[in-house]
């Protein structure tokens, strides 16, 4: 167990966006590609965009307002939420196009650090 904990710690601490989700049947870690060990099932080539601003949990339509233009363009997106922020993860190859779509929809965009 200690060895496993050290392996996970080495993979998640450091610069860049990291998210850990634990469910009954899955441990999922979103981390920079260079921290993914060889042989681990992964899907690389994503970049994160961070929502800025304070959004109440019960305010409807916040995530939809950014996901809709991306989805309508037929592009992939997944959302990760924390207590204070929401993040969009988009394919690196589509990043600039998605940034343009979001800005056209009235959003200001910057990559998450």
C-alpha positions, 0 to 999 in steps of 0.5 A: 500500500505504501508503494502504491501511495508513493506512486500516486503521489509522484503522479499528482503533485507538481504543476498543471491541472490534476483531478482525482475521482474515486468511485465504487469501481474506479479510480480516475486521475486526470494529470499532465501526460508526462506523469502517466506511467507506461502501461496505464490505460489513458487517453492523452492529448487534452488541455484544460480551460478554467471557468473564472468567476463565482458561480453558485451551485444552484445557478442553472445553465453555467456549464451548458453555456460553454458546453453547447457551442463545443457540442454543436460544433461536433467537438469533444469536451468533458467537464471536471468540477471542484468546490470552487471551479469548473474546468473544461477539458478539450482535445489539444488539436481543437483548443484554438478552435474551441477558444474561438467558439467560446469567445464568439459565445461571449466567454473569455478563455484562458488555459488552466495552469 
